[in-house]
Amino acid sequence: MGISKEMKVPTIDFCSPELKPGTPQWESIKTQVFQALQEYGIFEAAYDKVPREAIFEISKEIFEFPVGTKLKTKSKTPNLHGYLGQFPLLPLYESLGIFDVFKPESVESISKVFWPDGHPNFYNVLKTYSKPLVELDEMVKTMVLESLGLEKYIDELLDSCIFNMRLTHYQATKFEDGKKPGLTVHTDPGFLTLISQNDVNGLEILTKNGEWIDVNIAPNSLIVISGDSFMAWTNGRLHSPVHRVTLTENVERFSIPLFAFPRPGHIIEARKELVDEENPLVFKPFEIMGLYEFVKTEAGAKTGSNAFKAYCGI
């Protein structure tokens, strides 16, 4: 399957200070959000409230440390917390996860490896960067639930999430064949993913009709992706897109996904209002850490980007 040059993911503007619940502008943006997440599972968000410079400087500094130092952050759940990298099939990729980024001790477990005497701003930089993203996340979730007529569940849904961050680095390299894989095909397991990047694109999504689209965004925009948990919670009303990263130029790529992640132990299941004879249940109730354990098994690893449906699909 080649890359479609004609299709583009939707762009939605969240910059207006007048964007408040109940206003005509809110209703217009709400319609755009719901349609984008139904059809594509992704959109470009124009959003000017996120301070980026400091966090990208820290990210660059972290990835300049020796591999041995970075490996000291590895945890029992490396997909959630600590260093990931040095994969033979993905030689350009490395990342550093921070589980529950608003929890000081979680951030400290990472920072003390790189700065044993402490870093005066590490936690504050992460928190300052993440806070406006959480506001956008909550706005998008609220719009989705209003679109479904499920306003009574808004507080419950917002309270069911924590936020995980993953500083991500793709090394520069010479391209003999025109492009290199940065990250293999996958879906995101959480509710929403909000991604900032430097000025190097590379994200690609697979549409429902089987075409790949380049996700090329403006320098100050964000990428918002709907994940498996939101797809299950809405009984398949939202789409969780398969995506990957492909690198095509000899420059470093930095990205920072912030994942709205189900709290461990929380059971995710479709709302009863969304299940009927015409819309039968699509996914069994599940708990997010059970999904992660399944993916680590031999059977789970073989399912690739279909892991979620293999784990709890009906």
C-alpha positions as semicolon CSV with decimal commas, in nm:
position;residue;x (nm);y (nm);z (nm)
1;M;0,000;0,000;0,000
2;G;0,141;0,335;-0,105
3;I;0,102;0,679;0,047
4;S;-0,198;0,885;-0,063
5;K;-0,088;1,232;-0,169
6;E;-0,444;1,356;-0,207
7;M;-0,588;1,283;0,139
8;K;-0,515;1,487;0,451
9;V;-0,625;1,452;0,811
10;P;-0,868;1,721;0,932
11;T;-0,737;2,039;1,095
12;I;-0,940;2,185;1,384
13;D;-0,875;2,527;1,541
14;F;-0,889;2,545;1,923
15;C;-0,716;2,883;1,956
16;S;-1,016;3,110;2,009
17;P;-1,068;3,240;2,365
18;E;-1,442;3,228;2,288
19;L;-1,437;2,848;2,267
20;K;-1,658;2,773;2,566
21;P;-1,933;2,513;2,623
22;G;-2,270;2,619;2,490
23;T;-2,142;2,879;2,242
24;P;-2,199;2,849;1,865
25;Q;-1,822;2,814;1,823
26;W;-1,814;2,523;2,068
27;E;-2,097;2,349;1,881
28;S;-1,915;2,392;1,550
29;I;-1,582;2,258;1,681
30;K;-1,762;1,975;1,861
31;T;-1,912;1,857;1,533
32;Q;-1,571;1,869;1,364
33;V;-1,405;1,675;1,648
34;F;-1,662;1,397;1,654
35;Q;-1,661;1,357;1,276
36;A;-1,280;1,349;1,263
37;L;-1,250;1,085;1,537
38;Q;-1,526;0,876;1,381
39;E;-1,382;0,878;1,031
40;Y;-1,005;0,909;1,082
41;G;-0,940;0,866;1,453
42;I;-0,699;1,158;1,428
43;F;-0,686;1,531;1,361
44;E;-0,442;1,818;1,361
45;A;-0,519;2,061;1,643
46;A;-0,423;2,426;1,609
47;Y;-0,363;2,508;1,976
48;D;-0,139;2,791;2,092
49;K;-0,130;2,738;2,470
50;V;0,152;2,481;2,492
51;P;0,504;2,596;2,595
52;R;0,735;2,372;2,393
53;E;1,086;2,515;2,393
54;A;1,196;2,407;2,742
55;I;1,070;2,050;2,717
56;F;1,230;1,992;2,377
57;E;1,560;2,126;2,515
58;I;1,543;1,880;2,806
59;S;1,448;1,596;2,573
60;K;1,749;1,667;2,351
61;E;1,974;1,679;2,657
62;I;1,847;1,342;2,785
63;F;1,907;1,160;2,458
64;E;2,264;1,290;2,443
65;F;2,349;1,085;2,756
66;P;2,535;0,755;2,699
67;V;2,320;0,452;2,628
68;G;2,437;0,293;2,953
69;T;2,295;0,583;3,151
70;K;1,964;0,579;2,967
71;L;1,930;0,204;3,022
72;K;1,943;0,260;3,399
73;T;1,590;0,400;3,378
74;K;1,446;0,073;3,243
75;S;1,161;-0,065;3,451
76;K;0,955;-0,383;3,470
77;T;0,705;-0,212;3,239
78;P;0,933;-0,041;2,983
79;N;0,642;0,033;2,751
80;L;0,508;0,262;3,025
81;H;0,805;0,387;3,227
82;G;1,174;0,418;3,149
83;Y;1,395;0,376;2,845
84;L;1,308;0,192;2,527
85;G;1,553;0,159;2,242
86;Q;1,847;-0,024;2,085
87;F;1,619;-0,244;1,876
88;P;1,792;-0,407;1,574
89;L;1,482;-0,367;1,357
90;L;1,427;-0,005;1,468
91;P;1,782;0,131;1,499
92;L;1,677;0,497;1,478
93;Y;1,417;0,486;1,757
94;E;1,460;0,550;2,128
95;S;1,225;0,689;2,389
96;L;1,185;0,757;2,758
97;G;0,850;0,698;2,926
98;I;0,726;0,870;3,241
99;F;0,429;0,693;3,396
100;D;0,180;0,929;3,566
101;V;0,369;1,246;3,480
102;F;0,193;1,457;3,745
103;K;0,324;1,230;4,021
104;P;0,650;1,386;4,154
105;E;0,804;1,055;4,264
106;S;0,748;0,908;3,918
107;V;0,931;1,198;3,756
108;E;1,206;1,186;4,020
109;S;1,277;0,818;3,947
110;I;1,379;0,930;3,597
111;S;1,552;1,260;3,676
112;K;1,782;1,118;3,947
113;V;1,941;0,885;3,692
114;F;2,049;1,174;3,472
115;W;2,100;1,438;3,739
116;P;2,194;1,268;4,071
117;D;2,220;1,606;4,243
118;G;1,879;1,703;4,113
119;H;1,750;1,910;3,823
120;P;1,593;2,238;3,935
121;N;1,331;2,251;3,660
122;F;1,266;1,899;3,527
123;Y;0,937;1,833;3,706
124;N;0,809;2,188;3,657
125;V;0,890;2,183;3,285
126;L;0,700;1,857;3,238
127;K;0,405;1,983;3,443
128;T;0,393;2,323;3,271
129;Y;0,400;2,156;2,930
130;S;0,140;1,892;3,018
131;K;-0,121;2,108;3,192
132;P;-0,259;2,285;2,879
133;L;-0,256;1,951;2,697
134;V;-0,474;1,803;2,969
135;E;-0,712;2,096;2,921
136;L;-0,731;2,012;2,549
137;D;-0,775;1,643;2,627
138;E;-1,067;1,718;2,860
139;M;-1,221;1,951;2,603
140;V;-1,209;1,684;2,332
141;K;-1,352;1,415;2,562
142;T;-1,631;1,648;2,671
143;M;-1,717;1,724;2,309
144;V;-1,728;1,354;2,222
145;L;-1,958;1,269;2,513
146;E;-2,186;1,563;2,437
147;S;-2,207;1,441;2,077
148;L;-2,317;1,101;2,206
149;G;-2,567;1,245;2,455
150;L;-2,363;1,101;2,744
151;E;-2,290;1,417;2,940
152;K;-2,364;1,239;3,269
153;Y;-2,046;1,033;3,226
154;I;-1,806;1,323;3,166
155;D;-1,672;1,348;3,522
156;E;-1,641;0,971;3,553
157;L;-1,443;0,949;3,229
158;L;-1,211;1,236;3,317
159;D;-1,143;1,088;3,661
160;S;-1,061;0,747;3,513
161;C;-0,743;0,868;3,338
162;I;-0,386;0,940;3,432
163;F;-0,133;1,093;3,194
164;N;0,181;0,921;3,070
165;M;0,450;1,101;2,873
166;R;0,703;0,956;2,630
167;L;0,996;1,168;2,516
168;T;1,086;1,025;2,175
169;H;1,395;1,060;1,956
170;Y;1,460;0,935;1,603
171;Q;1,826;0,957;1,508
172;A;1,945;1,114;1,187
173;T;2,089;0,874;0,931
174;K;2,184;0,847;0,567
175;F;1,900;0,722;0,348
176;E;2,019;0,489;0,076
177;D;1,672;0,373;-0,027
178;G;1,472;0,690;0,032
179;K;1,316;0,610;0,371
180;K;1,366;0,421;0,696
181;P;1,121;0,276;0,950
182;G;1,105;0,483;1,266
183;L;0,828;0,301;1,453
184;T;0,632;-0,006;1,345
185;V;0,256;-0,021;1,286
186;H;0,046;-0,008;1,603
187;T;-0,260;0,144;1,766
188;D;-0,255;0,342;2,091
189;P;-0,415;0,159;2,387
190;G;-0,539;0,459;2,584
191;F;-0,819;0,712;2,537
192;L;-0,644;0,997;2,358
193;T;-0,285;1,071;2,255
194;L;-0,170;1,432;2,214
195;I;0,160;1,475;2,029
196;S;0,397;1,767;1,984
197;Q;0,691;1,734;1,747
198;N;0,981;1,938;1,619
199;D;0,963;2,054;1,258
200;V;1,030;1,704;1,122
201;N;0,724;1,507;1,012
202;G;0,707;1,130;0,974
203;L;0,381;1,006;1,124
204;E;0,157;0,810;0,887
205;I;-0,192;0,669;0,951
206;L;-0,384;0,393;0,778
207;T;-0,732;0,500;0,670
208;K;-1,039;0,278;0,692
209;N;-1,014;0,213;0,318
210;G;-0,656;0,090;0,345
211;E;-0,460;0,396;0,230
212;W;-0,167;0,545;0,418
213;I;-0,173;0,922;0,478
214;D;0,122;1,143;0,572
215;V;0,036;1,345;0,882
216;N;0,215;1,670;0,802
217;I;0,125;1,943;1,049
218;A;0,203;2,310;1,104
219;P;0,497;2,387;1,337
220;N;0,281;2,491;1,633
221;S;0,003;2,237;1,588
222;L;-0,057;1,915;1,778
223;I;-0,166;1,570;1,668
224;V;-0,465;1,420;1,851
225;I;-0,524;1,044;1,812
226;S;-0,812;0,836;1,946
227;G;-0,702;0,514;2,114
228;D;-0,834;0,164;2,171
229;S;-0,985;0,244;2,511
230;F;-1,196;0,527;2,371
231;M;-1,303;0,305;2,081
232;A;-1,418;0,038;2,329
233;W;-1,582;0,288;2,566
234;T;-1,790;0,425;2,275
235;N;-1,868;0,073;2,148
236;G;-1,682;0,136;1,825
237;R;-1,828;0,480;1,752
238;L;-1,476;0,625;1,748
239;H;-1,195;0,488;1,533
240;S;-0,853;0,390;1,672
241;P;-0,622;0,421;1,371
242;V;-0,324;0,204;1,287
243;H;-0,021;0,430;1,252
244;R;0,357;0,424;1,214
245;V;0,655;0,655;1,177
246;T;0,862;0,660;0,858
247;L;1,170;0,879;0,826
248;T;1,270;1,029;0,493
249;E;1,541;1,286;0,566
250;N;1,876;1,300;0,740
251;V;1,770;1,506;1,042
252;E;1,676;1,421;1,399
253;R;1,308;1,392;1,481
254;F;1,180;1,461;1,832
255;S;0,822;1,404;1,940
256;I;0,647;1,408;2,276
257;P;0,327;1,206;2,304
258;L;0,112;1,259;2,613
259;F;-0,120;0,963;2,665
260;A;-0,455;0,986;2,845
261;F;-0,423;0,641;2,997
262;P;-0,680;0,439;3,194
263;R;-0,597;0,409;3,562
264;P;-0,464;0,059;3,633
265;G;-0,743;-0,148;3,786
266;H;-1,017;0,053;3,617
267;I;-1,249;-0,161;3,404
268;I;-1,319;-0,014;3,062
269;E;-1,649;-0,110;2,903
270;A;-1,896;0,034;2,657
271;R;-2,174;0,250;2,799
272;K;-2,506;0,064;2,801
273;E;-2,670;0,349;2,609
274;L;-2,450;0,266;2,309
275;V;-2,534;-0,106;2,296
276;D;-2,854;-0,234;2,132
277;E;-2,973;-0,472;1,861
278;E;-2,847;-0,248;1,585
279;N;-2,519;-0,181;1,767
280;P;-2,416;-0,503;1,947
281;L;-2,127;-0,504;2,191
282;V;-1,796;-0,487;2,000
283;F;-1,544;-0,538;2,283
284;K;-1,550;-0,726;2,612
285;P;-1,480;-0,526;2,931
286;F;-1,107;-0,513;2,999
287;E;-0,841;-0,372;3,230
288;I;-0,547;-0,193;3,069
289;M;-0,263;-0,378;3,245
290;G;-0,415;-0,708;3,136
291;L;-0,381;-0,584;2,778
292;Y;-0,015;-0,501;2,835
293;E;0,049;-0,846;2,983
294;F;-0,116;-1,006;2,679
295;V;0,100;-0,808;2,436
296;K;0,414;-0,937;2,613
297;T;0,313;-1,301;2,555
298;E;0,420;-1,494;2,246
299;A;0,059;-1,511;2,127
300;G;0,008;-1,140;2,184
301;A;0,329;-1,043;2,007
302;K;0,215;-1,227;1,695
303;T;-0,101;-1,017;1,667
304;G;0,089;-0,694;1,589
305;S;-0,141;-0,398;1,534
306;N;-0,443;-0,627;1,593
307;A;-0,346;-0,694;1,957
308;F;-0,640;-0,505;2,104
309;K;-0,903;-0,682;1,897
310;A;-0,734;-1,016;1,964
311;Y;-0,741;-0,947;2,339
312;C;-1,097;-0,827;2,393
313;G;-1,279;-0,823;2,060
314;I;-1,608;-1,012;2,031
